[in-house]
Amino acid sequence: MKGGIFCRSTSIKVSITITALLCMTLSLLIWEKTPFIAFLIPPDQLDVLSPATQIETPVVAIVKDEQEQPPMYGTISGGGTTVKYSNHEKTYHVSAPPPIALSRESSLKQKEDVKNVTKLHKVEKGCNYAKGKWVPDNKWPLYSGSGCKQWLSSMWACRLMQREDFSFEKYRWQPQGCETPKFEASEFLERMQDKTIAMIGDSLGRQQFQSLLCMASGGKASPEVQNVGWEYGLVKARGALRPDGWAYRFPKTNTTILFYWSASLCELEPLNRSDPATSYAMHLDRPATFLKRYLPRFHVVVLNTGHHWNRGKFHANRWEMYVGGKPNIDKKLQEISNARNFTVHSIVKWLDSQLPKYPLLKAFFRSISPRHFVNGDWNTGGSCDNTIPLSSGSEVLQDGSKDHAAESAVKGTKVKLLDITALSELRNEGHISKYSIRAPTGMSDCLHWCLPGIPDTWNEILCAQV
């Protein structure tokens, strides 16, 4: 009896040992083909793995939704990616490097990274960033208004003025039903490696440009950043107060951020080149020459126009409307608001027509930034003295944009709307107001914003959509 029990016990132990050896052998064979993390991630999420965790054999994916997956050309570093097209389908042939063995810690980190990337992708696809509310956040602002002197003009640095209340800096925008990824300077520059971001428009575009430079540098002095304006013809002409724009490059990631001044976005052509006081043909149906010339070098372009569309600016700039290469004779277009709407539609239509040539280009049209003058205009005693944040409300509930011209212009195109109008309208306490160091005494600036301030949120939303 004892012998029988002993034999059965021995047989069980042998069976268990053999089973364990078989399992170990099988695991090792599988490990050679796919790292452990592959077992932790659903098959439909494997496409967002880093090169270190991609499978060894080529992967072929057919994508029919052009909105979900923007087309790519060339080779992605570390991935050896090539792309072919067939009608409206895109075939991606991915040749990945050999798998790298991962420790348990790095495997868990990769799993968390994949989760974050997947979450970010879902936010980008389904989030209406223009709808939401302002919420207090003691972690804001994203940079120091008194420290970012390398990029921030003194005329917009409210920390260097006589203003004493800065509670407006302590609010961030919270979209409804989704999260805006927190802006991290180093992560932003890595994402924008070897890329050029161009902002083209008026002084509000310049504010957004300076805001992005302060955000990308953390508001700290960055002597290594290179002035590369000369590459784009952005040099100060003889007798000019300033160049037509600026371009700076962060050498570590080869990221370039530039701004070009084009208040109307139109092509401006002198009617008499030999006369310094000549008028200019303002071609409502032609984009600015700078945009046409340098678009192939851009990876992200943000356009804006709005506040220069008034009779005073037209007279001061000596602009004369042209359409089809001839002086405008359409009485409807002679109305400034109609001319602006016509131009916005024309420029967006042209930009959309260029996107198939540059499939890696992300194009945005930024909606108009609101003014907050009360009891008059900028030159008739208008002011914006409120210093209480969100005194007129904190939430945007509407789905559509308040800039109807911009919204209708991008509809049906691949140009995205950077809709900042309604959310900025709630922040009348964030303007430079009566503290401007350049405006005459008694005159308020209720158009431009204090920096740090509202344009930082514009950039945060821009970066989320990029």
C-alpha positions in Angstrom: 0.0 0.0 0.0 2.7 2.4 1.0 4.7 1.5 -2.2 1.6 2.3 -4.4 1.2 5.7 -2.7 4.8 6.4 -3.2 4.7 5.5 -6.9 1.6 7.7 -7.5 3.2 10.6 -5.7 6.4 10.2 -7.7 4.4 10.1 -10.9 2.5 13.3 -10.0 5.8 15.1 -9.2 7.3 14.0 -12.5 4.2 15.1 -14.4 4.3 18.5 -12.8 8.0 18.9 -13.5 7.5 18.0 -17.2 4.5 20.4 -17.5 6.5 23.2 -15.9 9.4 22.5 -18.3 7.1 22.6 -21.3 5.5 25.8 -20.2 8.9 27.4 -19.7 10.1 26.3 -23.1 6.9 27.6 -24.7 7.2 30.9 -22.9 10.8 31.4 -24.0 9.9 30.6 -27.6 7.1 33.2 -27.5 9.3 35.7 -25.8 11.7 35.6 -28.7 9.0 36.6 -31.0 7.1 39.2 -28.9 8.2 41.0 -25.7 6.0 40.4 -22.6 4.3 43.7 -23.0 2.6 42.4 -26.1 0.5 40.1 -23.9 -0.7 43.1 -21.8 -2.1 45.2 -24.6 -5.2 44.5 -26.7 -4.4 43.9 -30.4 -6.2 47.0 -31.5 -3.7 49.2 -29.5 -0.5 47.6 -30.8 -0.1 50.3 -33.4 0.8 53.0 -30.8 3.7 51.0 -29.3 7.2 52.6 -29.4 9.8 51.1 -31.8 11.2 49.1 -28.8 8.0 47.1 -28.5 6.9 46.7 -32.1 6.8 43.2 -33.5 9.5 42.0 -35.7 7.5 41.0 -38.8 6.2 43.7 -41.1 2.7 44.9 -40.4 0.2 46.0 -43.0 -2.8 48.1 -42.1 -5.5 49.5 -44.4 -7.0 52.8 -43.3 -10.0 54.2 -45.0 -10.9 57.1 -42.7 -8.6 59.9 -43.8 -9.7 62.0 -40.9 -8.5 59.5 -38.4 -5.0 58.8 -39.8 -3.4 61.7 -41.7 -1.2 60.4 -44.6 2.5 60.1 -44.1 5.4 60.0 -46.5 9.1 59.1 -46.1 10.7 57.3 -43.3 10.0 57.6 -39.6 13.1 57.4 -37.5 13.5 53.9 -36.0 10.6 52.5 -37.8 11.6 52.3 -41.5 8.0 53.3 -42.5 7.0 53.5 -46.1 3.5 54.4 -47.3 1.6 53.5 -50.5 -1.8 54.7 -51.7 -4.5 52.9 -53.6 -7.6 55.0 -54.5 -9.0 56.2 -51.2 -7.2 53.6 -49.1 -3.7 53.9 -47.6 -1.5 50.9 -47.1 1.1 51.2 -44.4 4.1 48.8 -44.6 5.9 48.9 -41.3 9.3 47.4 -41.0 10.2 47.5 -37.3 13.6 46.9 -35.7 14.3 43.7 -33.7 12.5 43.6 -30.3 14.4 44.7 -27.3 14.2 42.7 -24.0 12.4 44.8 -21.4 12.7 44.6 -17.6 9.5 44.4 -15.6 9.8 48.1 -14.7 10.2 49.2 -18.3 7.4 46.9 -19.4 5.1 48.5 -17.0 6.2 52.0 -18.1 5.7 51.1 -21.7 2.2 49.8 -20.8 1.4 53.1 -19.1 2.8 55.1 -22.0 0.6 53.2 -24.4 -2.4 53.9 -22.2 -1.6 57.6 -22.1 -1.0 57.8 -25.9 -4.2 56.0 -26.6 -6.1 58.3 -24.2 -4.6 61.3 -25.8 -5.6 60.1 -29.3 -9.2 59.6 -28.1 -9.2 63.1 -26.6 -7.9 64.7 -29.8 -10.5 62.9 -32.0 -13.6 63.6 -29.9 -13.0 66.7 -27.9 -14.6 70.1 -28.6 -11.9 72.3 -27.0 -14.0 75.4 -27.4 -16.8 74.2 -25.1 -16.1 74.0 -21.4 -15.3 76.3 -18.4 -12.5 78.2 -16.7 -11.4 76.6 -13.5 -9.0 77.9 -10.8 -5.5 76.3 -10.9 -2.7 77.3 -8.6 -0.2 75.6 -11.0 -0.8 78.4 -13.5 0.7 80.4 -15.1 3.0 78.2 -17.2 5.9 80.7 -17.1 7.0 83.8 -15.3 5.8 87.2 -16.6 8.8 88.9 -15.1 11.3 86.2 -16.2 10.5 85.7 -19.8 12.3 88.8 -21.0 14.0 87.1 -23.9 10.7 86.7 -25.9 8.1 88.7 -24.2 7.7 92.4 -25.3 7.6 94.8 -22.4 4.4 96.3 -23.8 2.6 93.0 -23.0 4.4 92.0 -19.8 1.9 93.1 -17.2 4.1 92.0 -14.4 6.5 94.8 -15.4 3.7 97.4 -15.4 1.8 99.2 -12.6 -0.9 96.6 -12.4 -1.1 95.0 -8.9 -3.8 92.3 -9.4 -2.7 89.1 -11.1 -5.5 86.7 -10.1 -6.3 86.4 -13.8 -3.2 84.2 -14.2 -4.5 81.5 -12.0 -7.1 80.0 -14.3 -7.0 77.2 -16.9 -9.5 76.1 -19.5 -11.3 72.8 -18.9 -13.0 71.4 -22.0 -16.3 69.7 -21.3 -16.1 65.9 -21.2 -12.4 65.6 -22.0 -9.0 66.6 -20.8 -6.5 69.0 -22.3 -3.1 67.3 -22.1 -0.9 69.3 -19.7 1.7 71.4 -21.5 5.2 70.3 -20.9 8.0 72.2 -22.6 10.4 69.3 -23.1 7.7 67.0 -24.3 6.4 69.6 -26.7 9.8 70.2 -28.2 10.4 66.5 -28.6 7.1 66.1 -30.4 8.0 69.1 -32.6 11.5 67.7 -33.4 12.7 68.8 -36.9 9.5 70.7 -37.4 8.5 74.4 -38.0 5.5 76.1 -36.5 4.5 79.2 -38.3 2.0 81.8 -37.0 0.9 84.4 -39.6 -1.4 87.2 -38.8 -1.8 90.5 -36.9 -0.6 91.6 -33.4 -2.8 89.1 -31.7 -0.9 86.4 -33.7 2.3 88.0 -32.5 1.1 87.7 -28.9 0.3 84.0 -29.5 3.8 83.6 -31.0 5.5 85.2 -28.0 3.4 83.2 -25.6 4.5 79.9 -27.3 8.1 80.9 -27.1 7.7 81.6 -23.3 5.9 78.3 -22.9 8.5 76.3 -24.9 11.4 77.8 -23.0 9.7 77.6 -19.6 10.0 81.4 -19.4 13.8 81.0 -18.8 16.7 82.5 -20.6 17.7 80.2 -23.4 20.9 81.6 -25.0 21.3 78.5 -27.1 18.2 79.3 -29.1 19.1 80.6 -32.5 17.7 83.6 -34.4 17.1 82.2 -37.9 14.8 84.9 -39.3 17.3 85.5 -42.2 16.4 82.1 -43.5 12.9 83.4 -44.2 13.8 86.9 -45.2 12.8 88.3 -41.8 15.4 90.9 -41.4 14.9 94.6 -40.5 14.9 96.8 -43.6 16.7 100.1 -43.6 14.5 102.7 -41.9 12.0 100.1 -40.6 11.1 100.0 -36.9 11.1 96.2 -36.9 11.4 93.2 -39.3 8.2 91.7 -40.8 8.5 88.8 -38.5 10.8 86.6 -36.3 12.0 83.0 -36.4 13.8 81.2 -33.6 15.2 77.6 -33.5 15.7 75.4 -30.5 18.8 73.5 -31.6 18.5 70.5 -29.4 15.3 69.3 -31.2 15.7 71.5 -34.3 12.3 73.0 -33.6 11.6 76.4 -35.3 8.8 78.8 -34.2 8.2 81.8 -36.4 5.8 84.7 -36.8 5.1 86.7 -39.9 3.2 90.0 -39.8 0.2 89.9 -42.3 -2.7 91.8 -40.8 -5.1 91.0 -43.6 -3.5 87.7 -44.9 -3.9 89.2 -48.4 -1.2 89.7 -51.0 -0.3 93.4 -51.0 1.2 94.8 -54.2 2.5 98.4 -54.4 0.7 100.3 -57.2 3.8 102.5 -57.8 7.0 101.0 -56.7 9.0 104.2 -57.2 6.7 106.2 -54.8 7.3 105.6 -51.1 3.8 106.9 -50.4 2.1 104.6 -52.9 -1.2 102.8 -52.3 -1.3 99.0 -52.3 -3.5 96.7 -54.2 -5.0 94.5 -51.6 -5.8 91.2 -53.4 -8.7 89.8 -51.5 -8.5 86.5 -53.3 -4.7 85.9 -53.0 -2.8 84.8 -49.9 0.2 86.7 -48.7 3.3 86.1 -50.7 5.3 85.0 -47.7 2.7 82.2 -47.0 2.9 81.0 -50.7 6.7 81.1 -50.7 7.4 79.3 -47.4 4.5 77.0 -47.0 6.5 73.9 -48.1 8.8 74.4 -45.1 6.1 74.5 -42.5 4.7 71.6 -40.5 2.1 73.6 -38.5 0.6 76.8 -39.7 -1.8 79.0 -37.8 -3.5 82.0 -39.6 -5.5 84.8 -38.1 -7.0 88.1 -39.2 -9.7 90.4 -37.9 -9.1 93.7 -36.2 -7.5 95.5 -39.1 -10.6 95.2 -41.2 -12.0 98.7 -40.6 -12.0 102.0 -42.6 -9.4 103.6 -40.3 -6.8 100.9 -41.0 -7.6 100.8 -44.7 -7.0 104.5 -45.0 -3.8 104.5 -42.8 -2.3 101.5 -44.7 -3.5 102.9 -48.1 -5.1 99.6 -49.0 -7.3 99.4 -52.1 -9.4 96.3 -52.7 -8.6 94.1 -55.7 -10.4 90.9 -56.9 -9.3 88.9 -59.9 -6.3 91.2 -60.4 -8.6 94.2 -60.9 -10.0 96.9 -58.7 -13.1 95.7 -56.9 -16.3 97.0 -58.3 -18.7 94.8 -56.3 -20.6 97.0 -54.0 -21.2 94.2 -51.5 -17.5 93.6 -51.1 -16.9 97.3 -50.5 -18.5 96.7 -47.1 -15.5 95.9 -44.8 -17.2 93.0 -43.0 -18.1 91.3 -46.3 -14.6 91.8 -47.6 -13.1 90.2 -44.5 -15.5 87.2 -44.9 -14.7 86.9 -48.6 -10.9 86.9 -47.8 -11.1 84.4 -45.0 -13.0 82.0 -47.3 -10.6 82.6 -50.2 -7.4 82.0 -48.1 -8.8 78.9 -46.4 -9.9 77.5 -49.7 -6.4 78.1 -51.1 -4.7 76.6 -48.1 -7.0 73.5 -48.3 -6.0 73.1 -51.9 -2.3 73.0 -50.9 -2.6 70.3 -48.2 -2.6 67.3 -50.5 0.9 68.4 -51.6 2.1 68.5 -48.0 0.4 65.7 -46.2 2.4 66.2 -43.0 1.2 69.8 -42.7 -1.3 70.7 -40.0 -3.2 73.9 -40.9 -5.3 76.0 -38.5 -7.3 79.2 -38.8 -7.7 80.9 -35.4 -11.0 82.6 -34.7 -11.1 86.2 -33.8 -9.9 87.4 -30.4 -12.6 89.5 -28.7 -12.4 93.2 -27.7 -13.8 94.4 -24.4 -14.1 98.1 -24.7 -17.0 99.7 -22.7 -18.3 103.2 -22.8 -16.5 104.0 -26.0 -13.8 102.6 -28.3 -10.0 102.7 -28.0 -9.8 106.3 -29.1 -13.1 107.6 -27.6 -12.6 106.9 -23.9 -13.4 103.2 -23.9 -12.1 101.2 -21.0 -11.9 97.7 -19.4 -11.2 98.3 -15.8 -12.7 95.1 -14.4 -10.1 93.0 -12.3 -12.5 90.3 -11.0 -12.0 87.1 -13.0 -15.1 85.5 -14.6 -17.5 88.2 -13.5 -19.6 87.7 -16.6 -19.6 83.9 -16.4 -17.1 81.0 -16.5 -18.7 78.5 -19.0 -19.2 78.1 -22.7 -22.1 75.8 -23.5 -22.6 76.5 -27.2 -21.3 74.0 -29.8 -20.7 76.5 -32.7 -18.2 79.3 -32.9 -18.9 82.9 -32.4 -16.7 83.7 -35.3 -19.2 82.6 -38.0 -17.0 83.6 -40.9 -14.1 81.4 -39.8 -16.3 78.5 -38.9 -18.1 78.5 -42.2 -14.8 78.9 -44.1 -13.2 75.8 -42.7 -16.3 73.7 -43.0 -15.7 70.9 -45.5 -12.0 71.5 -45.6 -9.0 69.9 -43.8 -8.1 73.2 -42.3 -9.0 73.1 -38.6 -10.6 75.9 -36.7 -8.7 77.0 -33.6 -11.8 78.4 -31.9 -10.9 80.7 -29.0 -13.5 83.5 -29.4 -16.2 82.5 -26.8 -13.8 81.2 -24.1 -11.7 84.4 -24.4 -14.8 86.6 -24.3 -15.3 85.5 -20.7 -11.9 87.0 -19.6 -12.4 90.8 -19.8 -10.1 91.2 -16.8 -7.1 89.8 -18.7 -6.4 92.8 -21.0 -3.6 95.3 -20.6 -6.3 97.9 -19.9 -5.1 101.3 -18.6 -1.6 100.0 -17.6 -0.2 100.1 -21.1 3.2 101.7 -21.2 2.9 102.9 -24.7 -0.7 104.2 -25.0 -1.3 107.9 -24.2 -2.6 108.7 -20.8 -6.3 108.0 -20.4 -6.3 105.5 -23.2 -6.9 101.8 -22.5 -5.8 98.7 -24.4 -8.8 96.3 -24.3 -7.7 94.4 -27.3 -4.3 92.9 -26.5 -3.8 90.6 -23.5 -1.5 90.5 -20.5 1.1 87.8 -20.8 1.1 85.3 -19.2 -2.5 85.2 -19.9 -5.3 84.1 -22.3 -3.1 83.4 -25.4 -1.3 80.7 -23.3 -4.6 78.8 -23.4 -4.9 79.3 -27.1 -1.5 77.5 -27.5 -2.4 74.8 -25.0 -5.5 74.0 -27.2 -3.4 74.2 -30.4 -0.8 71.8 -29.0 -3.5 69.4 -28.0 -4.9 69.4 -31.6 -1.5 69.1 -33.2 
